Amino acid sequence: MTQDLGIIRSLIPARIDRLDWSPFHTRVILALGTAWVLDGLEITVASAVGPVLSEQETLNLSSAQVGLIATVYLLGEVFGALFFGRLSDALGRRNLFIVTLGVYLGGNALTALTWGNGTAALVFLYLTRFIAGAGIGGEYAAINSAIDEMMPAKYRGRVDIGVNGTYWGGAIIGTIGTYVLLNTVDLNWAWRIGFLLGPIIGLAIWGLRRHLPESPRWLIMHGRQAEAEENIAVIERAAEAHGQTLPPLDDSRAIEIRPTRAHGYLSLLRVLFRQYPSRSTLGATLMITQSFLYNAIFFTYTLVLTKFYGVEEEAAPLYLVAFALGNLIGPLTIGRLFDTVGRRKMISGTYLLSGLLLAITAFLFDAGVLNVITQTIAWSVIFFFASAGASAAYLTVSEIFPLEIRAQAIAVFFAIAQCFGAIGPVFYGSLIGEGDDPGKLFIGYLIGAAVMAVGGIVELVIGIDAEGKSLEDVATPLSVVTR
C-alpha cells in the first residue's frame, strides 16, 4: 500500500486516450477478453455433463449432488470476485490477471481427476469447482478494470461490450464440444475431456498475458511514476511503429494526484453509498436486473423445450446454439453505438426493448401459437438486444467509479447480482413444473419483462453519459488534488 508520497502531475490518462487502435490493443483483447469465453464455456459444459454424472458408468451422483456442482461454482465466483477484486486494486491488474487464470486452470484440470462418489471424492469435486469458480470471479474484477484503463476513451464502450458478449462464444464452443464428446466418446472419458476444454484455451493465451504491461493508470495512482512512464512509452512506440502520429498534448490536460491508501470492503461500501449513492443505485439495478433475467431464461431453457415442446433431451442443447448466436451477435454488431449514440440512450433502449419483446413473446407463448422453432427465434431476437444491455451493465460499473476502487466495485456489484440472479432458476423452475400449466410461466415471463423495464427506466433517469470521455472525467480519482 502506498502512503503519502507527495503530489504527482501526469499526462498519462490523456496519452492513453489520444491513441488510435493499434496491434497492442488487439493483443490486450486476445489476452484478456478470453475470460468471458472461458466462463461461458465452463457454465455450458457443466450444464451439459451434469446429467451424465448421474450415470452408473461415470460418477453415479444423485440429482442433488449434481445440482450442488453449479451452486458451489457460483459461490466460488462470488468469493473470487471479492477476494481477487481487492487484491487487484491493491497489488495491480497484471499480477492478478495472471494469478486468476492460473487458479481457474488448476481448478478445472483437477475436476477432471475426480475418481468416484465417496465422501473424499465429493469433497475433492466440489473443492475443485469452487476453485475454478473463484478464478473466473477474479477474472471479472481484474480484467474489466485492466481493459477499460488501457483502452482509449473513443473505443472503450464497444470493446468492453464486445468482450463481455464473447461469453456466448464460449457457450457455443461448450455446447458443440460436449455434444460431440458425449455422442462419440466413452461417457467416463467424455465428461473429463469436456472440463479440459477451458484449460486448453487458457493455456493458449497464458503467454500473451505474461507479456502485457501493467495498467499505466493504476501505476500512476499508486505513486509508481517511473514504471508508469516506461509502460506508456512502450505502448506509444508500438503505435508509432504502425504508422500513428501522436499529436502533442497541452499541459492543461494533466492531472495532479496524491497517492492514498487502499480501501477495504467496509471502507469501500462507505465510499460507494455515501459519496456515490446515485451511481451505486444505477450499478446495482443494472447488474441485478440483467442477472435475474439471464439466469431465469438460460438455466431453464432446455426445461421449456423438453416440457412444453416435447424436444428430446439429447437434441435440446443444439437449440442453445441458435440462442447463443443471438446473444453473441448483438454486442458485436451494435456495441459501437454505445460510443456513438451514447450510453444512456443505448442502455435504456436495449433494456426496455428486450423487456417489451419478452412481454410480447409471453402472450404468444400463452396463446399457444409458438412452436420450438419460433420460440427459439423469439428468444434469439430478445437476447440480441438484452445481451448488449447486460454487457453494458458490466461496462457501467467499471467506468463510473474511481480507479482506486474500480476492481472492488465491480466485485461488489457482481456478487450482489449473482445472489439475486440465483433466485431466477429456482423461481422459473417451479413455474415450469411438469409443463402442464403454461399460464404460470406466462406470468413469470411478464415478471422478467418488468424487471428489465425497471433497469431501463433507472438508466434513463440517472444514467451516466460516459461515451468518449476519459475515465478520469467520468469518475474523478479519489487521489486527485483539487486546488
MARDOTOR-300733 format. One record per residue (C-alpha): y, x, z. Coordinates in steps of 0.1 Angstrom, whole numbers, plus 2048, in hexadecimal, padded with zeros to 3 digits. Last residue first. Layout:
# residues N
(pt (Y X Z));
...
# end
This chain:
# residues 483
(pt (8EA 7BB 7C5));
(pt (8C6 7AF 7C3));
(pt (8AA 7C8 7C6));
(pt (88A 7BC 7B7));
(pt (86B 7C0 7CE));
(pt (861 79B 7CD));
(pt (860 79D 7A8));
(pt (875 782 796));
(pt (85E 768 786));
(pt (865 75D 762));
(pt (87F 778 75D));
(pt (868 793 76A));
(pt (84C 786 754));
(pt (863 78B 736));
(pt (86B 76B 724));
(pt (85F 760 702));
(pt (850 740 70F));
(pt (854 73B 735));
(pt (863 718 735));
(pt (855 70F 757));
(pt (846 6EC 75D));
(pt (855 6D5 778));
(pt (857 6B3 767));
(pt (842 6B7 748));
(pt (829 6CD 75A));
(pt (825 6B2 775));
(pt (821 697 75A));
(pt (806 6AB 747));
(pt (7F2 6B2 767));
(pt (7F3 68D 771));
(pt (7E8 684 74E));
(pt (7CA 69A 752));
(pt (7BF 688 772));
(pt (7C5 666 761));
(pt (7AD 66F 744));
(pt (793 67A 75D));
(pt (797 65A 770));
(pt (793 647 74F));
(pt (773 65A 748));
(pt (765 651 76A));
(pt (76D 62C 765));
(pt (759 62E 744));
(pt (73E 641 756));
(pt (739 623 76D));
(pt (73A 60A 751));
(pt (71F 61E 73E));
(pt (705 610 757));
(pt (6E0 618 74F));
(pt (6E4 63E 749));
(pt (6CD 648 766));
(pt (6EA 652 77C));
(pt (708 659 766));
(pt (721 650 781));
(pt (70F 665 79B));
(pt (711 683 783));
(pt (735 67C 77E));
(pt (73E 680 7A2));
(pt (727 69E 7A8));
(pt (732 6B0 789));
(pt (757 6AA 791));
(pt (759 6B3 7B6));
(pt (754 6D8 7AE));
(pt (775 6D7 79B));
(pt (787 6D2 7BC));
(pt (779 6F2 7CB));
(pt (77C 705 7AA));
(pt (7A0 6FB 7A6));
(pt (7A9 708 7C9));
(pt (797 729 7C3));
(pt (7A9 72D 7A1));
(pt (7CA 725 7B2));
(pt (7C5 73F 7CD));
(pt (7B7 75A 7B5));
(pt (7D3 756 79C));
(pt (7EC 759 7B9));
(pt (7D9 778 7C5));
(pt (7DC 788 7A3));
(pt (801 781 7A0));
(pt (80C 78B 7C3));
(pt (821 7AA 7BC));
(pt (827 79E 798));
(pt (83B 780 7A3));
(pt (82E 75D 79C));
(pt (833 747 77C));
(pt (81F 75D 764));
(pt (7FB 75C 76F));
(pt (7FC 739 77E));
(pt (808 72D 75C));
(pt (7F0 740 746));
(pt (7D3 733 75A));
(pt (7E0 70F 754));
(pt (7E6 718 72F));
(pt (7C1 71D 72B));
(pt (7BC 6F9 738));
(pt (7D5 6EC 71F));
(pt (7C5 6FE 702));
(pt (7A3 6F2 70D));
(pt (7B0 6CE 711));
(pt (7BD 6CD 6ED));
(pt (79D 6D6 6DB));
(pt (78D 6C6 6F9));
(pt (795 6A3 6ED));
(pt (78A 6AB 6C9));
(pt (769 6B9 6D4));
(pt (763 69C 6EC));
(pt (768 683 6D0));
(pt (752 696 6B7));
(pt (736 697 6D1));
(pt (739 672 6D7));
(pt (73A 66C 6B2));
(pt (719 67F 6AD));
(pt (707 670 6CC));
(pt (711 64D 6C3));
(pt (731 63A 6CB));
(pt (738 615 6C7));
(pt (729 60B 6E9));
(pt (749 5FA 6F5));
(pt (749 610 714));
(pt (748 62F 6FF));
(pt (764 623 6E9));
(pt (779 61B 708));
(pt (772 63D 717));
(pt (77A 64E 6F6));
(pt (79D 63F 6F7));
(pt (7A2 64B 71B));
(pt (796 66E 711));
(pt (7AE 66E 6F4));
(pt (7CB 665 70C));
(pt (7C1 680 725));
(pt (7BE 69A 70A));
(pt (7E1 690 6FD));
(pt (7F1 691 71F));
(pt (7E3 6B4 728));
(pt (7E9 6C2 706));
(pt (80D 6B5 705));
(pt (816 6C0 728));
(pt (80A 6E3 720));
(pt (81A 6E3 6FE));
(pt (83C 6D5 707));
(pt (840 6EA 727));
(pt (833 70A 719));
(pt (849 70C 6F9));
(pt (848 703 6D4));
(pt (846 728 6CB));
(pt (832 739 6E7));
(pt (81C 71C 6F0));
(pt (819 715 6CB));
(pt (806 736 6C7));
(pt (7E9 727 6DA));
(pt (7E4 70C 6BF));
(pt (7C8 71C 6AB));
(pt (7B6 733 6C4));
(pt (7BB 71B 6E2));
(pt (7AC 6FD 6CF));
(pt (790 710 6BC));
(pt (77C 719 6DB));
(pt (77B 6F7 6EB));
(pt (773 6E6 6CB));
(pt (757 6FF 6C5));
(pt (74A 6FA 6E8));
(pt (744 6D5 6E1));
(pt (733 6DD 6C0));
(pt (71D 6F7 6D1));
(pt (715 6DF 6EE));
(pt (704 6C8 6D6));
(pt (6EA 6E3 6D2));
(pt (6E4 6E2 6F8));
(pt (6D6 6BE 6F5));
(pt (6B9 6C7 6DE));
(pt (6A0 6D1 6F8));
(pt (6AA 6B4 70F));
(pt (6A3 69B 6F3));
(pt (6C2 685 6EC));
(pt (6BE 661 6F7));
(pt (6E3 658 6F4));
(pt (6EB 64C 717));
(pt (6D5 661 72D));
(pt (6CF 67F 717));
(pt (6F1 684 709));
(pt (703 67A 729));
(pt (6EE 692 73D));
(pt (6F4 6AE 724));
(pt (719 6AC 72A));
(pt (718 6A8 750));
(pt (722 6CC 758));
(pt (73C 6CD 73C));
(pt (74C 6AB 742));
(pt (753 6AC 767));
(pt (757 6D2 769));
(pt (771 6D0 74E));
(pt (784 6B2 75B));
(pt (786 6BF 77F));
(pt (78F 6E2 775));
(pt (7AB 6D6 75E));
(pt (7BA 6C0 77A));
(pt (7B7 6DB 795));
(pt (7C7 6F7 781));
(pt (7E4 6E3 774));
(pt (7EC 6D4 796));
(pt (7E8 6F4 7AA));
(pt (7FF 707 792));
(pt (81A 6EC 792));
(pt (819 6E7 7B7));
(pt (81C 70D 7BC));
(pt (839 70E 7A4));
(pt (84B 6F3 7B7));
(pt (845 702 7D9));
(pt (84F 725 7CF));
(pt (85F 736 7ED));
(pt (84E 722 808));
(pt (82D 719 7F8));
(pt (826 739 7E5));
(pt (836 752 7FD));
(pt (826 742 81B));
(pt (805 741 809));
(pt (808 766 801));
(pt (80F 770 824));
(pt (7EF 75F 82F));
(pt (7DD 76E 811));
(pt (7E8 792 818));
(pt (806 79F 807));
(pt (80B 7C4 7FC));
(pt (828 7D7 80A));
(pt (849 7DC 7F6));
(pt (855 7F2 7DA));
(pt (87B 7F1 7D7));
(pt (884 7E5 7B4));
(pt (8A0 7E8 79B));
(pt (89B 7D9 779));
(pt (8A8 7E7 758));
(pt (8B4 7CF 73C));
(pt (8D8 7DB 741));
(pt (8CD 7FD 736));
(pt (8CE 7F1 712));
(pt (8AD 7F9 700));
(pt (8AA 80D 6E0));
(pt (895 7FE 6C4));
(pt (870 808 6C1));
(pt (866 80F 69D));
(pt (841 804 699));
(pt (82D 815 67E));
(pt (80A 819 68E));
(pt (811 83A 69F));
(pt (830 829 6AE));
(pt (81B 80F 6C0));
(pt (803 82A 6CE));
(pt (821 83F 6D9));
(pt (82F 820 6EB));
(pt (80E 81A 6FE));
(pt (80C 83F 708));
(pt (830 83E 714));
(pt (82A 81F 728));
(pt (80E 831 73A));
(pt (821 851 742));
(pt (83F 83E 74E));
(pt (82A 828 765));
(pt (819 847 773));
(pt (83A 857 77B));
(pt (848 838 78B));
(pt (82C 831 7A3));
(pt (842 81C 7BB));
(pt (82A 7FF 7BD));
(pt (83F 7E8 7A6));
(pt (840 804 78D));
(pt (81A 807 78C));
(pt (814 7E2 789));
(pt (82C 7E0 76B));
(pt (81C 7FE 75B));
(pt (7FA 7EC 75C));
(pt (7E0 807 760));
(pt (7D5 817 740));
(pt (7B6 80C 72B));
(pt (79B 827 725));
(pt (782 81A 73E));
(pt (785 7F7 731));
(pt (77A 801 70E));
(pt (75C 813 71C));
(pt (74F 7F5 72E));
(pt (753 7DE 710));
(pt (72F 7E1 703));
(pt (722 7E2 726));
(pt (730 7BF 72D));
(pt (721 7B1 70D));
(pt (6FE 7BD 717));
(pt (705 7B1 73B));
(pt (70C 78E 72E));
(pt (6EC 78B 71A));
(pt (6D7 798 738));
(pt (6D4 776 749));
(pt (6C4 768 729));
(pt (6AB 785 728));
(pt (69F 779 74A));
(pt (69D 755 73F));
(pt (688 75E 720));
(pt (670 775 732));
(pt (65F 75B 748));
(pt (663 742 72C));
(pt (650 756 712));
(pt (668 75B 6F5));
(pt (66F 745 6D6));
(pt (67C 723 6E2));
(pt (68C 72E 703));
(pt (69B 74D 6F2));
(pt (6AA 73B 6D5));
(pt (6B9 71F 6EA));
(pt (6C5 73A 703));
(pt (6D8 74D 6E9));
(pt (6E6 72F 6D7));
(pt (6F4 720 6F8));
(pt (6FF 741 707));
(pt (711 74D 6E7));
(pt (722 72B 6E4));
(pt (72C 72B 709));
(pt (73A 74F 705));
(pt (750 743 6E8));
(pt (75A 727 6FF));
(pt (768 73F 719));
(pt (77B 74C 6FB));
(pt (796 732 704));
(pt (7A3 748 720));
(pt (7AA 764 707));
(pt (7BB 74C 6EF));
(pt (7D1 73E 70B));
(pt (7DB 760 718));
(pt (7E2 76E 6F5));
(pt (7F5 74F 6E9));
(pt (80C 74F 708));
(pt (812 775 70B));
(pt (81B 77C 6E6));
(pt (841 77A 6E8));
(pt (842 789 70B));
(pt (831 7A9 701));
(pt (80E 7AC 711));
(pt (807 7C6 72B));
(pt (80F 7B1 74A));
(pt (7FE 792 73D));
(pt (7DE 7A4 735));
(pt (7DC 7B6 756));
(pt (7E3 797 76B));
(pt (7CA 781 758));
(pt (7B1 79E 75D));
(pt (7B3 7A4 782));
(pt (7B1 77F 78D));
(pt (798 771 774));
(pt (783 791 776));
(pt (77F 78E 79C));
(pt (76F 76C 797));
(pt (757 77A 77D));
(pt (74C 796 795));
(pt (749 77E 7B2));
(pt (733 767 79C));
(pt (71B 784 794));
(pt (719 78D 7B9));
(pt (712 769 7C3));
(pt (6F7 766 7A8));
(pt (6E8 787 7B5));
(pt (6E8 77A 7D9));
(pt (6D8 759 7CE));
(pt (6BB 76A 7BC));
(pt (6B5 783 7D8));
(pt (6B5 768 7F3));
(pt (69D 755 7DD));
(pt (686 773 7D9));
(pt (686 77A 7FF));
(pt (67E 756 807));
(pt (662 753 7ED));
(pt (66A 744 7CA));
(pt (661 761 7B4));
(pt (66A 783 7A5));
(pt (68F 783 79F));
(pt (696 7A2 788));
(pt (6AC 78F 76F));
(pt (6C5 788 78C));
(pt (6C9 7AD 790));
(pt (6D9 7B1 76E));
(pt (6F1 795 776));
(pt (6FD 7A3 797));
(pt (701 7C7 78A));
(pt (714 7BD 76A));
(pt (72B 7A6 77E));
(pt (733 7C1 798));
(pt (739 7DB 77D));
(pt (751 7C3 76B));
(pt (763 7BD 78C));
(pt (767 7E3 792));
(pt (776 7EB 770));
(pt (78E 7CE 771));
(pt (796 7D8 795));
(pt (7A1 7FC 790));
(pt (7B5 7F3 771));
(pt (7C9 7D7 782));
(pt (7D5 7EB 7A0));
(pt (7CD 7F2 7C4));
(pt (7E1 7D7 7D8));
(pt (7E5 7BB 7BE));
(pt (7C2 7C1 7B0));
(pt (7B3 7C4 7D4));
(pt (7C1 7A1 7DD));
(pt (7B3 792 7BD));
(pt (792 7A4 7C3));
(pt (78B 791 7E3));
(pt (79A 76F 7DA));
(pt (78C 76E 7B7));
(pt (76A 77C 7C2));
(pt (766 763 7DE));
(pt (76E 746 7C7));
(pt (757 753 7AC));
(pt (73B 75A 7C5));
(pt (73E 736 7D1));
(pt (73A 72A 7AE));
(pt (71B 740 7A9));
(pt (70C 733 7C9));
(pt (711 70F 7BD));
(pt (702 716 79B));
(pt (6E2 725 7AB));
(pt (6E1 709 7C4));
(pt (6D7 6F0 7A9));
(pt (6B8 704 7A1));
(pt (6AD 704 7C6));
(pt (6B4 6DE 7C8));
(pt (69F 6D8 7A8));
(pt (682 6EC 7B7));
(pt (67A 70F 7AB));
(pt (65A 718 79A));
(pt (667 73B 792));
(pt (65A 73E 76E));
(pt (637 732 763));
(pt (638 714 77B));
(pt (658 707 76B));
(pt (676 700 781));
(pt (688 71F 774));
(pt (687 70F 752));
(pt (69D 6F3 75D));
(pt (6B8 70C 767));
(pt (6B6 720 747));
(pt (6D0 70D 734));
(pt (6E9 708 751));
(pt (6E6 72D 75B));
(pt (6EB 738 737));
(pt (709 721 732));
(pt (71B 72C 752));
(pt (715 751 74A));
(pt (71F 74F 725));
(pt (740 73D 72E));
(pt (746 757 74A));
(pt (73F 774 733));
(pt (755 768 717));
(pt (770 762 731));
(pt (76F 787 73C));
(pt (76D 792 718));
(pt (793 792 716));
(pt (795 7B3 729));
(pt (788 7CD 710));
(pt (78D 7BB 6F0));
(pt (7AF 7AD 6FA));
(pt (7BC 7CE 707));
(pt (7AE 7E0 6E8));
(pt (7C2 7C8 6D1));
(pt (7E1 7CF 6E6));
(pt (7DD 7F4 6E0));
(pt (7D7 7EE 6BB));
(pt (7FB 7E2 6B9));
(pt (80E 7C1 6BC));
(pt (834 7C6 6BE));
(pt (843 7D7 6DC));
(pt (865 7CD 6EB));
(pt (854 7BB 709));
(pt (843 7DB 716));
(pt (864 7EF 715));
(pt (877 7D3 726));
(pt (85D 7D2 743));
(pt (85F 7F9 745));
(pt (885 7FC 746));
(pt (885 809 76A));
(pt (89C 80F 788));
(pt (889 818 7A8));
(pt (899 813 7CA));
(pt (88B 824 7E8));
(pt (867 82B 7F1));
(pt (863 80F 80B));
(pt (83E 80C 811));
(pt (823 80C 7F7));
(pt (800 800 800));
# end
